[in-house]
Amino acid sequence: MRSSTPKVLHEICGRPMILWPVLAAREAGAGTVLVVDSPDRATADVLPAGVELAVQELPDGTGGAVRAAIEALGGRLDESAPVLILSGDVPLVGAAAISELVEAHSASGALATMATAILEDPTGYGRVLRDGDGSVLKVVETKREGDSTQAEREIREVNTGIFVFAPQALREALPRLSSDNAQGEFYLPQVLDLLRGDGVQIAAHVFSDERLVLGVNDRVALARVRGLAQQAIHERHMLGGVTIVDPASTVIDVGVTIGQDTVIEPFTSIRGSTRIGAGCLIRHSYLVDCELEDGAGVGPFGYLRPGTVLRAGSRVGTFVEVKNSDIGPGAKIPHLSYIGDADVGERTNLGAATITANYDGHAKHRTTVGARVRTGVDTTLVAPVTLGEGAITAAGSVITGDVPDGALGIARERQQNIEGYAQRPPKGPGA
């Protein structure tokens, strides 16, 4: 990846790569989910509650990783349930595919089942060699030239890194793994060789959709996988009744929820855990960890930062930034304003260039704006300050004190005109 960030912590549509298979396993009904990490425990901060972490002390391959997992589980390993092994860098395998694989394993009666795929370009993947009866003979690694022959590298059926094992068979085979290969690592697929040598038939389940098993080893592959994940997210929302005018120019994170009949216009990014209600209109805007109730509107060029709530029917317009604020039902902030750390009442209209000065250099303070308030153009509200219901501010005012209900707040210098000023001779050198 050529990155200081561990590979599995690179984000895909708002979610670290490692969490895609973790959450898919949970959704598929896994009783225990365990992640194997290196001694620096880089994934510890992103794993959800209930997911266990095992440490692989040495970078000795996939076989060593699974061995660390089995040791961490110890006597808690349920001998009656299959062991499913997923790869942290194969993020698109979903709960449905996992369930399909486990069901195929159970139906076959096999002690080991591997998931495979037929790839147009299998470069970098281990190749699956089958016996005459169609069962798996072995997996040949291809990362180094000494690991495989040219004929083996021409095989297009690949090992996806996803396996299901009977617990006892896996436990007994792991100590017998050998690191006699070009990389000096313990390859998990060698377990299949050992079981085959014991007279055990190895089953294989082919995933028909090769996109589910694409691995990520560089940023080119990361971009490809991210594109496929984004496409799936768009399709899910559109099938749920959301209009995405131009999916190619729209970014929506996996944790976003959007209500029916909402329209997302081009060049919009909706990030984090943003929740959007029904019948909203989002135009060329950027939304992060915010909430929009039914009928709200944003943009064009709106920026909603974390903690923002737009109540039903409210509107944030062109070049408006809102942060950590609650905008009441039917309220409008039409254009060119910054509203931070504020509570705005229903049907209030904040005029162009309304600014909340919410930070005094030491602490942030909230601004409270009542219902049906109208601020004039270029009003600055210096927090903490309260505008009562129905209050009005004059254009160009810097409001530092509370404005009572129904009152007009004016806070600006009186204008004075100096006659003939433009005709005065210039001063300075060369005058």
Secondary structure, DSSP 8 states (H G I E B T S, - for coil): --SSS-GGGSEETTEETTHHHHHHHHHTT-S--EEEE-TT-TTTTTS-TT-EEEE-SS---HHHHHHHHHHHHGGG--TTS-EEE--TT-TT--HHHHHHHHHHHHHHT-SEEEEEEE-S--TTS-EEEE-TTSSEEEEE--SSGGG--HHHHT--EEEEEEEEE-HHHHHHHGGG----STT----TTHHHHHHHHTT---EEEE-S-GGGG---SSHHHHHHHHHHHHHHHHHHHHHTT-EES-GGG-EE-TT-EE-TT-EE-SS-EEETT-EE-TT-EE-S-EEES-EE-TT-EE-SS-EE-TT-EE-TT-EEEET-EEES-EE-TT-EEEES-EEESEEE-TT-EE-TT-EEE-B-SS-B--EEE-TT-EE-TT-EEESSEEE-TT-EE-TT-EE-S-B-TT-EE--S------TTGGGS---STT-
